Amino acid sequence: MPDTHEVTNQVPPLVHDVADDPALLAALHREGAGWAEEELHELGRLAGSEQGQEWGRLANENPPKLRTHDRYGHRIDEVEYHPHWHDLMRVAVGHGLHATPWRDDRAGAHVARAAKVIVWNQAEAGHICPISMTYSAISALRFNPELAAVYEPLLAAPEYDFGLRVPTTKRGLIAGMSMTEKQGGSDVRINTTTATPSGDAYVLTGHKWFTSAPMSDLFLTLAQAPGGLSCFLLPRVLPDGSRNRIFLQRLKDKLGNRSNASSEIEYDGAVGWLVGEEGRGVPTIIEMVNNTRLDCVLGTTSLMRQAIVQAAHHAAHRRAFGEYLIDQPAMANVLADLVVESEAATTVAMRLAGATADPAQQDFRRLALAVTKYWVCKRGPVHVGEALECLGGNGYVEDSGMPRLYREVPLLSIWEGSGNVAALDALRAMGKQPQSVEAFFAEVELAAGADARLDDAVATLRKELSTLEDAQFRARRLVESMALVLQGSLLVRHAPHAVADAFCASRLGGDWGAAFGTLPPRVDTKAIIGRAQR
C-alpha cells in the first residue's frame, strides 16, 4: 500500500478481564461472596475476549425476527434470534445469573449473582432482560406455593433449553413479565385485560403493549379478575402440548436493546393460573418489579464501568498535540470524574445486592432501592455520553462499540418505572413505611464524623425531609440528595481516599460544575484513573 495508508496513532483493541475491577471485587468480598471470585474472573475473561465481544456485536447487528406463520399458513408466533444470542444466554444461565441464587443456601449468593450480572452484561446487555425477569419471577411465584413447587426448580436449573414445549418437559425455563398496556403505561391499575374464572384456571383476553423476550416459557401478567386487578402465570405452551392463545402482534423497533425482542401481544382466550389473591395483583407482582429494579441499577453500573474503561484505554494510547490524552489535565479531570461516578454506582449497587436476602435489611432496601434506581439510572446516559466523547469522532462510529452503549443505557432508567415513577415511589415508601427512613439514615450515619462535607449533607437532608410539603414537586431533588449521601457514606467507608475525597468535594461539598470534568484542582486524578486502566 502507498505510504498514505500507514496507520499510526490508533488505539489497540481492548481485550481484558472485565472482572478486574477493584471496586467490584472489594464489594464482592465485603458483602460476603468472596467465594465467587474465581468464577467471576472466568466470566470476566470471556466477556472481555474477542469472542465475547463478537457475540455481542453480531447479536445486535442481526436483531430478532418475528415469524407469525409457517410456510403453510399455520399460526406459530415465534421469534427467531441470531445464534450468538443463544450462546450469550447459555453462558448466563450456566453461570446462574438467572434464578439459581434463590435455591443456593450459601451466604452471599445474591451478591455473587449481582457481580456476575455487572461483569457479563458488558459482553452484551440485551439478553440480560430475560435473565433478569427469570431471577425476579421467583419471589412473586411463591405467592402460589403449588405453582412454585412445579416451576421454581426448572426456573433455577442451570440449563438453557430454548424452544416452545410443555414447560415441565424441559431441562430449564425462562420467565417473562407482561404488565403495561397502551392506555396505562405505568398506571397498571387501569389495565383492561380481563380474566374470567374457568375451572381451576382463568381465561384472559386483552392486549399488552410491552412484553419483552416473548419466547420465554412462562409469563407473569396482570388482568382484571372478578375480585379486581390480579396476577396470573401464563405458559406459552399448555400442559396438553397445545399453544396457549398468546399471539404476537409485532416486535417493537427500539432505540437500543436491539438483540432482545420486545413485542405487543394479544391474549385471545389465553389460559392462566392465579398467583396470590384476587385483587392483590400489584402487591404480588411488585415482588418481581423490585428485583428487576435492582437489575436496572446493576445494568447501568455495568455500562458505566464499560464506558469509562473504554475511555481510559483510548486516552492512554491516543496522542494529541504531542502528548497522550491521559496525561493532559483537562482529559484527566474528565476521566477521573467518570471513574468516581462509576465507582459510586458500583458500591451502592453491591450494597443493595447484599441486603436482598436479609430480612433485617428490608426496610433499608425498600427505600434505598427506589432512591438508587432513580439516581444511578438517571446518571447512566450522561456518563456514557461523556465517555463516548472522550474518543472524539471515533466514539461516534459504530466500530468503537460506544454507540451501542449509548443507545442501551437510557432503557434502564425507563424500565420498571421511569424517573418520576422511581422518585415518587421513594416518597411513597417514606410515607407508608416511616421505619424505612430511619433504616436509611442508620446506614448513612455509619460514616458519621469521617468527612465534614458528608456530615453537613446528611444534616441538610434531615432538615429537608422534616416536612413533606410540596414533596411531589420536590421529589427529584429530595431523592437525588438521598442518593448522594448514601453513595458518599459508602465511599467514605469503603473506597480509597482519592475516590471518596473527590466524591465528597464535588457531589456533596459543591466544588463541582454542571458537567463531568469539573473536579477541584486538589483531586488526585492519577490515582483515580488508575482504577479504570487495563
N, C-alpha and C positions, 0 to 999 in steps of 0.2 A: 504494500500500500504506500501511497505517497506520504511524505513527512507530515502533511497537514492532518493525517489521520492518527498521528501518535497520540495516545491517551495519557494525559497527566492530570494530577491533582484531583483524581476521582477517589471516592471512598471505597475501601474494600467491603465485600459482603460481611454482614454481621452474623456469624454462626457461634452460638454460645449456649451455656446452660442458663435457661431462663430463671431457674430456681436460685441462682447465685445472686440473691437479693438480701442484703444484710438486715433490712428492717423486717422482711417477711420471715427469715429464718429465726431471728431473735424472738419474734412474736410466736412462732410455732412452738418454741421451747417454753416460752413464758406462759403460754396458755395450755400447756400440758400435753402437747402432741409431738414432742421431740422424737419419739419412736418412729415417726413417719418421714424423717428427713431423707433417708436413703431412697425411698420410693419417690419422694418429691423431686430429687435430683434426676432420677430416671425419667420422669415426666418432663422435667425442665430441659434435659438434653434433647429429647425428641421434639419438644415444642420449638426449640431454637435451632434445630437442624435444617439443612436444606430440604430434606424430605418433608418435615412438618410444615415448613413454610410453603412448600409447593402444594401440599394437600389443601392448605387454606386458600391459596390463590386460585386453584382450579375449581374448588367448591363454590367460590364466589363468582368466578367468571363464567360458570356454567350453572345458572340458577335452576331450581326445580321446575318441573313442567307438570301441569295438570292434565290427566287423562280421564275425562269423564266417561268415555265409552270405549269398548274394544272394537276391533275391526269389523265385528259382526253386528254392531249396534247395541250390544248389551251394556247396561249402565255398570261401570266398575268403580268410579270415584276414587282413583288412585293418583298418587303423586310420585313422579319419577325423579330421583336425585342422582347427582354425579357420584360415581363410585367412591371418590375420596371423602364424601360426606359420611359414608358408611365406615370408612377407615377411622375417621375422627370419632364417630360415635362408639366404635368398638373399643378404642383406647379409653375414652371417657368412662364407659360402663365397666370395662375390665379393671379400671383403677378405682372404682367405687365412687365416682363423682356424683352418681345419681342417688339412690336411696339406701345404700348399704350402711351409712352411719346409724340409721335407726335400729339396726339389728347387730350393731357392733358394741359390745359391752366395755371396750377399752376407754379409759378416761381420755378425753381429747379427740374422740372420733369425729365430731362435727368440726373441730378446729382443723384437723388433718384434711378433711374434705374441703374446707374453705380455702386452705392454702393450695390444694391441688387445682381448684377452680381458678384461682388467681394465676397460676402457672400455665395450665393447659389452655385457658381462654386466650392466651397470647399466640397460640397456633392458629386459632380461628374461633370467632366469637358466636357465630350464628347457631352452631349446633348445640351450644350450651343452653339454649332456650328449652328444648325438650328434656335435657338433663336436669335443669332447674325445676321444671314442673313435676318431674318424677320424684325428685327429692322432696318437694313441697307437698305433694299429694298425700303422703303417709299420715301426717298429723290430722288432716281432715278426714281421711278414710276411716280412721279409728273411731269416729263417731258411730260407725256401724260395725260392731265387732265381728259379725258374721261375714260381711264382705271383706273386712281386713284380714280375717283368718285365711280366706281363699287367695286374695290377690297380693297381700303385702310380701309374702316370701318370694313371689315372682317379680314384683317390682324391685325388690332388694337384691335379686340374683345378679351376679357379675357376668351376665350373658346378654349380648346384644343379638336379638333374634328378629330381624326385620321381616315384615310381611303380614298381610291381613289373614289371620287364622284365629280359631277359637282360643281365647287367652289362656285357658287352663291347659292347653296342649303345647304351649310354647315354653322355651327354656328361660325366658326373661321378658319383662314387659316394660313399656314406656307409657307414661301417663301425660295427659294434657289438661288444659283448663279452658272453659268457654263461658265467659260471663257477659261481655259487653254486647249491647245491641245498638242499632243505628239511631234509635230515638233517645238513648240514655247515656251512652258512654260510661263515665264513672258513676253516674246515678243509677245503679243497678236495680234500685227498688221500683223503678217504673218499667222494668222489663215486661214484655208482653208474651213471651213464650209460656205456653200453658202445659201443665202436667196433670193428666187425668188418671185416677186410680184404675188399675186393671189387674185383678188377681193380686199377686204378691208384688207386682211391679207397677209402673206408671207408663203412660203413653204421652210423649212430648211432641208438641207442634209449635214451630216458631223459626225465627231467622236470627242467627248470631253474626255479628259484624266483624269480630276478630277471633279467629281460632287458629293459633299457631300450631305447627307440627301436626297437621291433620291426619297423618299416617300413624299417629300414636294408637296404642291398643285400647286405652281407656280414657275417658274424659270426665272430669267433674264439671258440672254445669248448673246454672240457676234457672228455675222456672217457677211460674205461679201455680201452686197446688191449691186445693180447696182451703187449706189452712194458712195460705199466704206464701210468700217467696221462700222456696226451699231448695236444697242442694241434692243433686242426683248424680249417680255414677252410670255412665253410658259406655258400653263397649262398641267398637267398630264392627265386631263380629259377634253374633249372639251364640249362646251355648249350643243351639242346634246346628250351627255351622252357616246359617244364613247371614247375609249382610244386614246390619241394622240400618234403619231408614234415615241415614245421615248423608245428605247429598252436598257435595262440594260445588258451590256456585262459581267461584273464581278465586284466583290467587291474587293477593294484594301486590301492587307494584310499588315497592317501598324505597325510601331514600337509601337505607343501608340494610344490614342483616339479610343480605340477598341470598345467602346459601340456604337459609331457613324458609320454608313455605309458611305463609300466613294466609288464611283463607276466610271467605264467607261461607257459612254452611246453613243448610235448611234441615230442620227436623220435621219430617212429614210422617208422624206416627212412629217416631223412634222410641225404643223401649229403654227404660232406665230404672234404677233402684234407688230408693230414698237413702240419703246419708244424713244422719241426725234427725231432728224432729221437723215436722211440717211447720212452716212459718219461721224457722230458725236458719234459713239459708245463708244469710250474710254472716252471722256469728260462726257458722260451720266452715264456710269456705275461707273466712278471714284467717283461719289457721294456716291455710295454704298460701294466702296472699302475704302474710307476714314473713314466711320463709323465702318466697320469691323476691320480696323487697330486700332481704339480706343479700340475695344473689345479684340484685341490681347494684348494690354497693360493691360487692366483690368484682363484678364485671367492670364497673367504672374504674376501680382501683387497678385492675389488671391492665386496662387500656392506657391509663395514665402512666403506669410503670413502663409499658412497652414503648410509649411515645417518648418519654424522657431518655430511655436507654438508647433509642434510635438517634435522638437529637444529640446526645453527648458523644455517641460514636462518630457521627458525622463531624461534629465540631473538633474532635480530636484528630481527624485525618484530613480535614479540608483547610487549605491555606488561602488567605485573602490579605492583600496589602502587606505581604511579606511575613505574616505570622499565622500560626494555626489559630482557627477561630476560638478554640477553647482557652487560649491564652490572652484573648482580648477582653478587657474589663467589661465592656457592655454586654458581650455574649456570656461571660462568666456570671454576671448578675442574673441574666435571664435563666440560664441553666440551673443555677443554684436555687432560684425561686421555684422553678418547676420541680426540682428534687424535693424541696421542703413540702410542697403541696402533695406530691405523690406519697411521701413517707407518712404524712399526717393521715392520708386516706387509708393506707395500708394498716397503720397502727390501730385506728378506730375500727376498721372492718374486722380485723382479727380479734379485737376485744369483744365485739358483738358475737362473733362466732363462738368465743369461749363461754359466753353467757347462754348459749342456745339450750343446752340440756340441763342446766342447773335451776331447779325450781326456786331457789332462794334469790335468783337474779332476774326473775321475770318482770318485776316492777321496773327495774332499771332498763332492761332490754326493751320493754314496751315503748317507753318514751325515747330512749336513746336511738332506737332503730328508726323511728319516724323522723327524728331530728337529722340523723345521719343520711338517711335516704334522700331527704331534701337537699342537704348541703353538698355532699360528695358528688351526687349525680348532677347537680347544677354546675359544679366546678369542672366536671369532665370535659365538656365541649370547649370551654375556654382554654383549658390546659392543653388539650390535644391540638387545638388550633395554633397555639403559640409554639408548641413543639414542632409542628409542621413547618412553621415559618422559619425555624432555625435552619432548615435545609434549603431555604430560599426557593427558587423555581423548581429545583429537583424534588422538593417535598410536595409540590402541586401535581407531579406526574405520577401516574398510577404505578409505574415500576417501583417506586420507592416504598409502596405499601402504606404510606401515610394517609392518602385519601380514603382508603378503606377504613382506617381507624376513625377518621374524622366523620365519616358517614355513620359509623356504627354507634359512636358514643352518645348521641342525643337520645337514642331509644331508651337508654337506661334511666333517664330522668322522666320519661313518659310512661314506661311500663310500670304497672301496678300503682298508678296514681302519679300524675304529673306534679309540678312544683307546688301549686296551690293545694292540691289534694293532700300531699305529704305534710305541708306546713299546717294545714287545718287539722289533720289527724293528730299532730303533736299537741295542738291546743285541746283537742277532744280528750286525749289521754290525760292531760293535766287536770281537766275538769271532772272527768269520770273516775279517775284513779289518782287522787292527790298524793297518795303514797309514792307514786312514781316520781314525783318532783323531788321528794326528799331522797329517794334512792339515787336519782340523778346527781344531786348535789353531794351526796355521800361519796360517790365515785370521784367527782371532780375535786373535792376537798382533800383527797388523799395526797394531793400535791401542795396543800396549803403551806405557805411560808417559803416555798422553794424558789419562787420568782414573783417579784412585786407586781410586775405587769399582769401576770395571771391573777394574782390576788385582787387587784383593782378591777379586773374584768369580771370576776366572779361576784364581787360586791355590787357592781353596777347591774349585773344581770339579776341578782336577787331583788334589787330595787325595782327594776323594770317588770318583774313578774309579780310584784306585790299587788298589782292591780291588773285585771284583765279587761279594763275598759278599753273599747275600740280595739280589742285583741285581734279580730279578724283583719282589720285594716293594717295592723302592725305585725301580722302573722309572720311574714317572711323575715322581717328584721329581728323579731324575737327568736325565731328558730335558728337563724344564722348566728346570732350571739351564743346560743346554747351549743351549737355545733363547734364553734371556735373555742369556747372554754373547755369543752370535752376533749377536743384534739390537743389543745395546749396542755391540759393536765396530763394526758397520756404521754406526750412527747417530753415534758419536763421530767417525768418519772422514768422513761424508758429509752429515749433517743440520745444519741451523742450530743454533747453540749452545743456544738456548732449548729446542729439542726434545730434543737429546742430554742436556742437563743434567737436564731433568725426568725423562727415562727412567732415567738412572743414579741419580739421587737416590731415585726411587721403587722401580723394579724391582730395582735392584742394591744400593742403599745402605740399603734397609729403611725409608726415611722415607715410608711409604705405609700406608694402611689396607687393609681387606679388600674394599672396594668402589671403583668408579670415583668420582672426585670427592674424593679424599683426598690430593692432591698437597701438598707442603710450601709454606708461605707465600711463599717467595722466588721461586717459579717465575714466569716471565714469561708469564702466561696470555694476555695480549692478542696478543703476537707469535705464539704457538702457534695460537690460534683463527683468526687472520687467514689461516692457510694452508688453512682449510676454508671460508672465506666466499666466496660467489659472488653 
